[in-house]
Amino acid sequence: MSKKASATLLTEGPIWKRIIAFAIPIFLGNLFQQLYNTADSLIVGNFLGSEALAAVSSSGSLIFLLVGFFNGISMGAGVVIARYFGAKDDDTVHRAVHTAIAFGITAGLSLMVIGLLLAPQMLKWMGTPQDVMVNSVIYFRVYYCGSLAFVVYNCCVGIMQSVGDSKHPLYYLIISSLTNICLDLFFVGVLHKGVGYAALATIISQFVSAALCFTRLCRVKEVYRINVREIRFDFELLKQIISNGLPSGVQNSIVALANVVVQSNINSFGKMAVAGCGAYMKLEGFGFLPVTCFSLSMATFISQNLGAKEYERAKKGARFGVICSMSLAEVIGVCVYFCAPFLVAAFNSDPEVVAYGTSQAHTIALFYCLLAFSHCVAGIMRGAGRATVPMFVMMCCWCIIRVIYITVTIHFIPKIQVVFWAYPITWTLSSLIFLFFLLKSDWVHAYDRRKIE
């Protein structure tokens, strides 16, 4: 395949330059996405108060519970496409792209129906405080009206990133972020509308980015171009996509389910705790940026290089990604630790809200390096076709152990700090297990052995 302007083979050139050049646009794209997610909370918290901020915050775990599953499948599509792209199998890349889009459309519509129907009941299961329940349901339902855009957007971005194009998703996210912030300010700040309009601003901006991504893929001349008439399921490739993506989807949902349990315990401490912890979670999203960008970069880099049988290059790239991810995450963690009181106060200046958010930051922020390590190794394993490894590790550590720890400990020590410590403890356990797999397992040749068998 000839070298294209918008597609990049990560199997050639200096490893560190290729990874950094691919990861930086992902990092910046995630930064803008986090900015427009944070804008909702900043604008809602300052214009509508702590009760509205609590309503928005209480929906976050539930939103990721449903969206995370389908995003995991989209990641599986990216791994499959990247592997065939690295092997220069144009026909299979073409069929895989159209299968991924067909899945995205089907999944997005299904997710919208699920979210609209189950919103009140799921919020009740979480123990959402009654004084924020009405606003939480409104936010949740309006948000899920944009499910089609969320899922199709992630499928399109997965396709672009799988062929080494991380720049165009960045451009579209910048446009989407600015759109969201302007609409938030207009709906909430100027028109003085409620939380439903904050969610409406988000889904309008998401439709904008999804439309831009989809249009881009319809216009490119490369092998991964979308032809609307060819959008259909290739069931052999769908099987591969689900095989690679289902573990990630299940992992996302299981971890989100555990976080729903965590949120339920936070809810029991009242709306000020919900608002303060919700503000911190927005800050923590910035700490996740290097984690996410290197995790996605590793999955694509490893998959392309294993497809091209560049085994040593895959190993060297994995080492470089892990070191960079952990270093960047820890720098951000230190900044969040020391600046937490001022940053939380930007969302809502109520002293009780600030106290809760700061306490959570001081408990968790210095452990971001462990979160980065776990996610980066998970990305390596997914790129190597071993997506079930991170699924089981995170299911055990971040779900089962986390829930057991909170359920048992909070019974004897009814303090919110017990809930906060659930994250560093389970990140440490998952990091130790991932370290063992990284050092002891032959992940490089695992995919080829399965093909022979």
N, C-alpha and C positions, 0 to 999 in steps of 0.2 A: 504493500500500500504506500502510495506516495505521501509525503509529508503534507499535511493540510494546515491551513491557518488557524482553524478553531479546534482541531483535534491534536492531541499530543501523545506520542508513544513514550511511556515511562520506562521502557526497556532500553533506552539509549541515553548517552550523555552522562555527565557527573551525577552521582546519586543524590548528593546533598542539594545541588542546584535544582534538580528535577523535583524533588520532594518539596523544597521550600517554595519554588515557583508555583507548584500545584496547590500547596497548602495555604499560601498567603491570601489568594482570592476567597478560599473557603472561610478562612478566619475572618476576613473583612465582611463577607456576606453574612456569616453568623453574628458578627458584631452589629450590623445594621438590623438584622432580624431581632436580636435581643433588645436593641434600642427601641424598635417600635413595639415590642411586647412590654417593655418597661414604660413606654410612653402612656400606655393604657393606665397603668397603676399610678404613675406620677400625676397625670391629669385628673384621674378619678379621685385619688387621695386628696389632692389640693383643692379641687373644685366641689367635690361632693361629700368629702369627709371620711372618717375612719370606718363608718358602717358600710358605705359603698365600697371602700377598699377591701374590707373583709369579704364582701359578697364576691368580688372579682377573684380574690385570692383563694376562696374556698372551692372554686371550680377548677383550679389549675390541675390538680392531680387527676380528676375525673376526665378532663379533656385529654391529657396525655395517655390515660388508660386506654381510650378507644383509638385515638390517632396513632399512638405509638405502635400498635399492632400492625396497621397497614403500612406505616413507614418502614417497619422492619422487613416486610415483604418487598418494598421498593428497594431496600438495600440489597436484598437477594438478587433482584433483577440487575442491579448495577454490577454485582460481582460476576454474574453470568456473562453479561455483555462485555465487561472488561477482559475476561479470560479469552473470549473468542476474538475480541479486537486485538489483544496481544498476539494471538495465534494467526491473525490476518485472515480469518474465516469470514469473509464479507457477507455471504448468504445467510449464515446463522445469526450474525449481528443484526441484519435487517429484520429477520423474523422475530428475534428476541425483543427488539425495540417495539414492534407493533403489538406483541403479546403483553409487554409491560404496560403500554398505554391502555389496552383493552382491560387489563386487570384494574388499573387506576380508576377508570371511569366506573366500572362495576362496583368497586370497593367504596368509592366516594359517595355514590348514591345510597348504598347500603348503610354506610356510617351515618349519613344524614337522618335516615329513618330511625335508626337505633337511638341516636342522641335526642331527637325530638320526643320520642315516646318514653324513654326511660329516665329523663333528667330529674323529675321530682323524686322518684323513688330512690335513685342512686344518691342524691344529696341527703335524703333522710337517713339512708344507711350510714353515711359518713358522720351523722350527728351534727350537721350544720346548724349553728344557732338559729333559733326561730326568728330573731329580729333581723336576720339577713337572708332568710330563706327565699322570700319573694324575689329579691333582686338577683340572688344566685341562680334561680330557675330561669329568669329572663335572660341573664347573661349566657348561661349554658345553652339554651335553646337557640338564641340568635347566632351564637358562635357556630353551632353545628349546622346551621343552614348553609355555611360555606364549606362543608366537608368535601364536596366535589373538587373545589379549587385547591384545598389543602393536599389532597391525595394526588391529584393529577400533577400539581406543581412538584411534589416530591419525586414522582416518577420521572418527570422531565429533567429535573436536576440530577437525579441518579443516572440517567442516560448520558447527559452531558459530562458529568464527572467521570463516568466509567471510560470515556474515550479521551480523558485528559483535559477537557474543557471546563475549567473552574472559573473562568473570567466572566463569561456571559451570565451565569447565575448571580454573580456579584453585581453586575450592572442592574439586573432586574430587581434585586433585593433593595438596592439603593432607591430606585424609583418607588418600589412598594413601601419602603420605610417612610419616605418623605410624604407619600400619599396618606399613610395611616396617621402620622403625627398631625398633618394639616386637618384631616377629617376629625380627629379626636378633639383638637382645639376648637374647631368650628361647632361640632355637635354638643360637646360638654361645656367648653369655655364660653362660647358665644351664645348658643341657643339654650344652654343650661338644661340639656336633656340628661336622662339617667344612664345607668350602666348598660342598658340594651343598646344604646347608640354607640358606646365605646366598643362593644362587640361588633356592631355593624361596620364601624370604621375599619376594624381588623379584617373582616371578611371581604369588604370591597377592595382593600389593598391586596389581599391574597388572590382575588380573582384577577387583578391587574397583573401580578407577577406570573400567575399560571398562564394567562393569555399570552404574555410576552414570551415565556419559555416555549409554549406550544407552537407559536408562530415561528419562532426561531428554528425549531426542529423541522417544521414544514418547509422552510426555505433553504436550508443548507444543501449543498451538493454532494456531501459525503455519504458513505454507506448507511449511516444511522439516520438518514432523513425519514420523516414521517409522511406517508401518503394516507390521507384520511380514509380512502376507499379500502386500504389494506389493513385497517385496524381490526384485528380478530385474534382469537386464541390459537396458537400453535401448541397443542396439548403436550407434546414432548418437551418443548421449551418451558411451558408453564409448569410442568413437573419439576424441571431443574430450578426454575425461579423459586417455586414454593419450597423445594428441598433446601435451597440456600437461604431463603428469606424467612421461612416459618420459624426456625429457632430464634432468629433476631426479633421477629414479631411477638412470639410468645414471651421472650425475655423482656422486651419492653413493657408488655402488658402485665407480666408478673411483678416486675419491679414497680410499675405504676400502682398495681394493686396494693403492694406493701406500703407505698407512699400514701395511698388512700387511708390505710390503717394509721399511719403516722399522722396524717392530717386530722383524722378523727380524734386522736388523742390531743392534738393541739387545739381543736375546736372545743374540747371540754374545759379549756382554761378561759374561754370567753372571747368576745369579738376583738378585744384589744390585742390578745395573743395572736389571733388569726391575722389581724392587720399587720402587726409587727413582724411576724414570721413570713407573711406574704411579701412584705417589703424586702426582707433579707433574701428570700428566694429569687427575687428579681436581680439582686446584686450577685448572688451565687451563679446566676446564669452567665455572667461575664467571666467567672472563674472557669466555667465549662467550655469556653470558646476554644482555647488551645487543645482541650481534651477532645472536643468534637472534630475540630479540623484535622488533627493528626490521626484520629481514629478512622475518619473517612478516607484520608490520604493513604493510610496504610492498607486499607481494604482494596483500594484501586491499584496502588503500586504493587502489592504482593500478587494480586490476581493477574495483572498484566504480565508480570515477570515470570510467574509460574506457567502461564499460558505459553510464553515464549521459551520456557525451559531455562531461564536465567536464574538458577538456584542460588548461587553465591551472591548475586546482586540482590536477590530477595532478602537474604540474611543480613547483609550490610545495611540495606534500607530499613529493616525492622529495628536494628540497634539504634540507628540515627533517629528514627521517629520516636522511639521510647524516651531517649535522653532529652530531646527537644520538648516533647509534650510535658514531661515531668517538671523540667526547669521553668518553663513558661507558666505552668499552672501554679507553682509554688510562689513565684514572684507576684502573681495576681492575688494569691491567698494572703500574703503578707500585707499587701496594700489594703485588701478588704478588712483584715484584722484591725489595723490601726485607724482606718478611716470610717469604720462602721457607724459610729454615732452620728456623724455628719451626713453620711450617705442615706441612712435609714430616715433621718429627719427630713430629707428632701421629699420623701413620699408623704409623711405625715409627722408634724412636729409635736404631737401629743407625747408627753414624757413617758407614759406607760407603753405606748407603741414603740418608741425609740428604745426603751429598756429591753423589751422582748427581742426586738430585732438584733440589737447589739449583743445580747447574751448568746443568741444562736450563732452569730458571726464569730465570737470569741471562742466558742466551743469547736467549730467546724473548719474555719478558713485555713488554718495551718496544715490541714490534712489533704488539701487539694492535690498534692503530688501523688498520693495513693490512688485517688480517683482517676487521675490522668493515666497512671500505669495500667490500671485494670481495663480502662476503655481502649487504650492503645493496643494492648495485647489481644483484646477481644476483636479489634479491627484486623489484626494480623491473622488471627485464627479464621475469621470470616473470609478474608481474602484467599486463604489456603483451602477453603472448602470445608472447614471444620467448625461450622457455626453452632453445632450442638455443644461444643466445649464451653463457650461463654454463656450459652443458655443455661446449662446445668449449674455452672459456678455461680452465676448471678441469682438464679432461682434459689439455690441453697443459702447463699450468704446474704443477699440483699432482700430476700423475701422471707424465707422460712426462719432463719436465725434472727433477722431484724424484728419480725413480728413477735416471735417467742420472747426475745429480750425485752421488748417494750411491754408486752402483756404481763409478763411475770414481774419485772422490776418496778413498773409504775404502781403495781398493787402494794408493794412494800415501801416504795419511796415516791409518793405522789407529787413529784416536782417536774416542771417542764424540761429541766436540764437533762433528765433521764431520756426524754425523747430526742433531744439534740444529739446526745452521745451515740445514738443508734447508728448514725452515719459513719463517724470515724472508726468505730469498732468493726462494722461490716466491710468497710473499704479495706481495712487492714487484713482481714481474713481472706477476701477475694484476691488481694495483691499477692499474698503468700502462695495461694493455690495457682494463680496465673504464672508466677515466677517458676514454679515447679514444671508446669507444662511447657513454658518457653525454653527452659534449659534441658529438660529430659525427653521431650517428645520429638519425633522426626516429622514436624509439621510441614517441612519443605516438600517432602516426597509423598506425603499422604494422599494428595489428590491423584497423582499418577498411579499409585498402587490400587486405588479404588477403581480406576478406569480399566486396569488390566484384569482385576478380579471380575 
